[in-house]
Amino acid sequence: MSELAERLDALLNAYRSAGVDPSSNLQPGLPDSEIDAIVSEEGLALPEPVRELYRWRNGNADPYAESSELFWFRDQPFLSLEDAMAARTDVQGFMSAYAAAGVEAPVDAANLIPIAAFEGQFYVVPGGNGLGELPTSHPVITVGESLEVHFLSIASMIETCIDWASDPTLDAEDMTVEDEDAAWDRHNPGVFDIDL
């Protein structure tokens, strides 16, 4: 088992310890041959952390299940690889709107891979060689109302989510901006200083 898969198991266990168990809604992981078959039509080169994510599990079977049955990355449920490929059209639409508004992004919209989504917001990871000019080549970027780096990597996103899920003072109703930011900064130093 890869280190990333072990940390994803730790996040799942953190949710269970907090009284939420999305296990029944998580689909089994995919072998590389199936991953390749799903993304081949899109012409994408998945970076290794995205492959590891989908080897671990293939996202939520029902992305519209009750909140307590979903596996979340912060506030966005984990997409199946099939749903991720379908969501690329929406992501590309947002990127076209940004371009039309004069917002330049250092990434080709055709190269973005959604991994999580909720109500028109997406967490995406650049495919291929990523973003070489940023402090991290494969950050997790939010696309929707804003276009910004939210996590330095999939690994740092998972660690941040483990902190949030493991701390009983950080539930959605009691969490302060300061508390949330402390966990964010611990695993993603300087992330909000990165300009896209």
N, C-alpha and C positions, 0 to 999 in steps of 0.2 A: 504494500500500500504506500502511495506517495505521501510526502509530508503535507501537501495540500489536502489530500483526501482525509488524512488524520485530523487536520484542523476543521474540515467540514463536518466530520463526525463529532468533534468537540462542540461546534456550533449547534448541531442537532441535539446533543446532550444538554447544552445550556438551555435550549428551548424546553426540553423535557423537564429539566429541573425547575423551570419557571412555570410549569403546569400546562405547557402547550406541546402537543406532539403531532407534527405534520407528517410522521412516517408513512401513514397509510396513503397519503396523497403524493408522495415522492415516487417517481418511476425508477426502475432499476437503471443502472449506468449502461452506457453503450460501448461496444467494442469499437476499436479504431475503424474497422471496415464499414460499420454502420454510420459512424460519424462522417467518414469520407463520402459515403453514398448520399447522405443528406445535404452536405455542403457543396458537393461537386457541381451541381447545376448552377450554383451561385458564383463559382470560380473563386472561392475564398481560400486563403491560407490561414488556418486557425493557429494562433500562437499556442504554445504548449500549455500555459495555465488554463486556457479555455478548453482544450482537449481534456485536461485533468478534471475540470469541473464536470464535463459531460461523461467522463468515464466513471466518476463517482455516482452521480444520479442524473437522470434525464429530466430534471425540472419537475414542476408540479403537474400532475396528471390533469387536474381541473384548476385552471388559474382563477376561476370564479367561485371556488369553494369558500366556506366560512373562513374568516380571518385566522381562527385558531387551527385550521387544517392546512394552512399554507406555510411553506418554507420561504422566509423573507430575507432579503438583503436590505437591511434598514427598513425602508418603507415601500419596497418594490418586490413582489413575488418572483421567484426564480422561474424563468421560462424554460419550457422544453426546447430542445434544439429545433424541432419542427416549427414551434410557435415563434422561436427567435428568427428563423429564416423568413417566416411570413411577416414579422414585424419590421423587417428591413425596409419595406416600402414606406411605412410611416416615418421611420427615422430619416430616410432619404428625403421625404417631403419636408420635414423640419429643417434639414440641412439646406435644401433649396430655398426655403423661406429666409433662413439666416443670410444666405448669399445675396438674395434679392434685397435684403435690408442693409447690405454692405458689411455684414459681419464675416470676416475671413477666418476660416478654421484651418489649422495645419494638418488636416486629415481629409482624405478623399471619402465622401459619403458612401461610396460603393464598397469601401473597405471596413465599414463599421459592423460589429457583431453585437446585437442586443443580447443581454443575458438575463435581464429582469425588467419588468414594466408594470406600471400601474397608472390608470387614468391619464394617458397621454404623456407620461414621463417614462424615460427609458434609461437604464444603465447600459452603456455600450463599451466595448473594448476594441481598439484598433486591431485589425488583422495584419497579417504579413509581418513586415519589419517594424510595424508600430510607428511611434512618433520619436524618432531619434533625437530631435532637438530639445525635448523636454527632459527633466531629471529622471523620468522613468519612461521606458519605451511602450509599455502596455498598460497605461492607467485606466481606471474605470471613470468614464465621462458620463455626465448626465446630459441628456438631450430632451428638450421639451420646452418648458417656459424659459429655461436658461440653457446655456452651453458652457459647461465648466467641468474641470477635473474634480471629482468627489473623493476618490481614493487613489493612492499611488499605484496600487496593483490589486489584483484579485486577492492575493494573500493578505494585504493590509486591510482590505474590505472585510474579509472573514474575521480577522483579529479584532477589528473595531466592533463588528456585530456580536462577537463573543462577549466582549466587555459590556455592551449594552444589555444583552440577554442575561448575563450573569449577575448584574447588579440590580437588586430589587428596588433601589431608589430611582432607577432609570426607566420605569415603565412609562408608557406613552402619556399618561395623565399627569404624572409627578415630575417628569424630566424637565429640568431647566436647560436653557440654552448653554449655560456654563458647564453643566454636567455632561451634556452631549458633546460639546466642543472639547472637553478634556479628554474623552475617549478618542475622539477623532484625531486630535493633535498628537496623542501618545503614539498612534500607529501610522499617521500620515503627516509628519512634520512639514510645514510649509505648503501644504496642498492648496490652500486658498490663495496663496501668492502666485500660483501658476496661471499665467494668462494664455488663453487659447486664441 
